[in-house]
Amino acid sequence: MRIYELNHVAIHVSDLPRSCEFYARVLQLGSMTRPAFDFPGAWFRLGSQQELHLIGSTHEAVESCGRNNHFALRVDDMEAWEKHLRKAGVDFRPPKLRPDGASQIFLTDPDGHWIELFAPPL
């Protein structure tokens, strides 16, 4: 028995079109074909294998938590991402170095879900 990889992250969102616009425009994720579930949602590609699944209205309140609950996306050029986020008018925490030398930026999506962008040490 073995686990091969993380396949997807699923998050509940309150306004599916607004969240789709955020993930496509701000994080520049490509959309994917989604099976015909009986509830609204959208799928996005994370890198070459992983996926982000947005789950629309389920008649439950959307609950986002603090920064300790987040998902992280490895990026190529932290400086370019910081410039892009500023141009997009996104509120984010400026780059910070982790003790291992990796650089991090934290931002939230429209529902307050925390996202970390990080670049490993050179």
N, C-alpha and C positions, 0 to 999 in steps of 0.2 A: 504494500500500500504506500502511495506517496501523493503529495500535493504537487501539481505541476507549476502553478502560477496563480496570481491574483487575476481573476477574469474580469470582474467589473466592480464598480462602486455605484450604489444606488442611493439617491437622495430624494426626499419628498419636497416638492416646490409648490408654492401657493399660486403662482401665475406662470403657467407653462410657456406662453409666447415670450414673456419678459425674460424668463430664465434661458430659453433657447437663444434669444438675441445676445444675452450676456456671454454665454459659453461660446457662441460662434464668433462674436465681434471682439470681445475682450480677451478671451483665452485662445481664440483662433482654432477651436476644435472643429473637425469635420463631422458632419452628421452622418448617421448610418441608417439603413433600413431597419425598421422595428417590426416585430411580429404584431399581428392584429389582436392585441390584448383587449379586454373589455373595459379598460380604464385608460385615460389619456396619459401620454408620456412621450419621451423622445430619447434617442440614443446618440451618443457621440463617441468617436474614436479617441482613445488616450494612447499615444505612441503607436506601435505597430500591432500590438496584441490586445491590450486592455481597453475597457469601455467604461463610459460614464452613462448611467441610466437615470434620467429624470422621471420622476413619478408625479403625475399631475393630481388633480383633485381626487381624494379618496374619502372625503367627508370627515377627515381627521385634521386636527390642527397641525400646522407645520411647526416643528420644534427644532430650532438650531441651538447648538450648545457653544460653550466657550472655545477658545483657540486650542485647548487640549484635545478636542475632537475635531480633526481635520484630515484632509487628504493632501498629499504632496505630489507635485509634478516636477520632474527633473527638466530643466531648461538648458538651452545652449549658451545664451549670452545675457547675463543678468542686467548689464547696462542697457542693452537694447530693450529688454522687457520693462525695465523701470521707465525708460523714455516712452514706450508704447502705452503703459498704464497712465502716465501723466497726460499724454495726448488724448487718451480715451476718457479722461476726467474721472478716473476710478480712485477712490480713497484706498490707500494701502499703507502698510508700515514700511518705512524705508529699509533698504538692504542692511542686513546685520550678519556678521560672521559668527558661525557656530564655533565651538572650541576645536573642532577638527579641521577648520579652514573653509568649510562649505559656506556659501552665501545664501541667505534666505530673504524672501519677501512674503509677507502675509497680507491677504486681502479677503474680503467676503463677497459672496454672491448676493443677489437681490433679497434672499431670504435670511441672510446672516450666516450661512454655512461658511466656515473658514477654509481657505485654500492656501497652501504653501507652495511657492515657486522656489526651487533651490537649484543651485549649480554646485557640483562637487568641487573640492579643492583642485587647483591646477597641478 
